[in-house]
Amino acid sequence: MAQTTTDQNGYYRFPVNRNTNYMIEAVRKTHPHKNVYFNTTSTPKAQKIMRQDIVLEPVHDLKLLAGLNKIYFDFNKSDIRPDAAAELNKVIRVMNNTYPDMIIKLEAHTDPVGSHAYNDNLSEKRAKSTYEYLINNGVSEDRIVSYKGFGKRIPINHCTGKQNCSPEELELNRRTEFPILQIKKGIIASK
């Protein structure tokens, strides 16, 4: 690879071999990797500068975009813990400052302890408390299309109860997730 430098505008510069095909790989944690290919064989010898703009679309993952840790709940509770509030504040910043057209839905889950009916009710309360926190702290209601509890139906680990899981493993299932439906006006998520 040729030695790269940056100019006063922050553009990368490197010498090119006029008989070579090139690939530029654009990498950013919050955006999918993108490869751009270009050929220099037809570039006139008098041309000194070649420019290749690369536009990256953000990933449709709010956890990644916000640097979000999971939103956890205490056993048998639906109130927002201080650690969860700190994480929800990241969601608020991303939605209000970075992506003001973002539209999401909320999905809350429980651990596997208790009946389906009990956990369905508890996860609905968790979804609602998350929704209310976001709305009460500046996210417009029309940007959260729904909030729903899924009870214990979608665990993220092997846990089936207290007998085969540690308290920490059980807690991993007591969470809220944030599927993105739209990130920019007119760009609908693929979910």
ChimeraX attribute file (.defattr): number of C-alpha atoms within 10 A of each C-alpha:
attribute: neighborCount
match mode: 1-to-1
recipient: residues
	/A:1	6
	/A:2	9
	/A:3	7
	/A:4	10
	/A:5	11
	/A:6	10
	/A:7	8
	/A:8	6
	/A:9	6
	/A:10	8
	/A:11	11
	/A:12	11
	/A:13	15
	/A:14	13
	/A:15	12
	/A:16	15
	/A:17	11
	/A:18	13
	/A:19	11
	/A:20	11
	/A:21	12
	/A:22	13
	/A:23	12
	/A:24	12
	/A:25	12
	/A:26	14
	/A:27	12
	/A:28	12
	/A:29	11
	/A:30	18
	/A:31	17
	/A:32	14
	/A:33	13
	/A:34	16
	/A:35	11
	/A:36	12
	/A:37	11
	/A:38	11
	/A:39	12
	/A:40	15
	/A:41	12
	/A:42	8
	/A:43	13
	/A:44	9
	/A:45	9
	/A:46	6
	/A:47	7
	/A:48	9
	/A:49	10
	/A:50	9
	/A:51	8
	/A:52	9
	/A:53	6
	/A:54	12
	/A:55	9
	/A:56	14
	/A:57	13
	/A:58	17
	/A:59	18
	/A:60	22
	/A:61	18
	/A:62	22
	/A:63	18
	/A:64	14
	/A:65	19
	/A:66	19
	/A:67	15
	/A:68	17
	/A:69	14
	/A:70	17
	/A:71	21
	/A:72	25
	/A:73	25
	/A:74	13
	/A:75	13
	/A:76	15
	/A:77	14
	/A:78	21
	/A:79	17
	/A:80	19
	/A:81	14
	/A:82	9
	/A:83	13
	/A:84	20
	/A:85	17
	/A:86	14
	/A:87	19
	/A:88	23
	/A:89	17
	/A:90	19
	/A:91	21
	/A:92	21
	/A:93	15
	/A:94	17
	/A:95	24
	/A:96	15
	/A:97	10
	/A:98	13
	/A:99	17
	/A:100	17
	/A:101	16
	/A:102	21
	/A:103	24
	/A:104	22
	/A:105	17
	/A:106	20
	/A:107	23
	/A:108	31
	/A:109	29
	/A:110	36
	/A:111	29
	/A:112	22
	/A:113	17
	/A:114	13
	/A:115	10
	/A:116	15
	/A:117	10
	/A:118	14
	/A:119	22
	/A:120	20
	/A:121	14
	/A:122	22
	/A:123	29
	/A:124	21
	/A:125	19
	/A:126	30
	/A:127	25
	/A:128	21
	/A:129	17
	/A:130	25
	/A:131	21
	/A:132	14
	/A:133	18
	/A:134	20
	/A:135	16
	/A:136	11
	/A:137	11
	/A:138	13
	/A:139	19
	/A:140	15
	/A:141	14
	/A:142	10
	/A:143	17
	/A:144	19
	/A:145	11
	/A:146	15
	/A:147	22
	/A:148	19
	/A:149	22
	/A:150	20
	/A:151	27
	/A:152	25
	/A:153	15
	/A:154	13
	/A:155	19
	/A:156	15
	/A:157	12
	/A:158	12
	/A:159	18
	/A:160	14
	/A:161	15
	/A:162	13
	/A:163	8
	/A:164	11
	/A:165	14
	/A:166	11
	/A:167	12
	/A:168	8
	/A:169	17
	/A:170	23
	/A:171	17
	/A:172	19
	/A:173	25
	/A:174	27
	/A:175	22
	/A:176	24
	/A:177	20
	/A:178	19
	/A:179	17
	/A:180	20
	/A:181	19
	/A:182	19
	/A:183	23
	/A:184	15
	/A:185	11
	/A:186	8
	/A:187	11
	/A:188	14
	/A:189	16
	/A:190	8
	/A:191	8
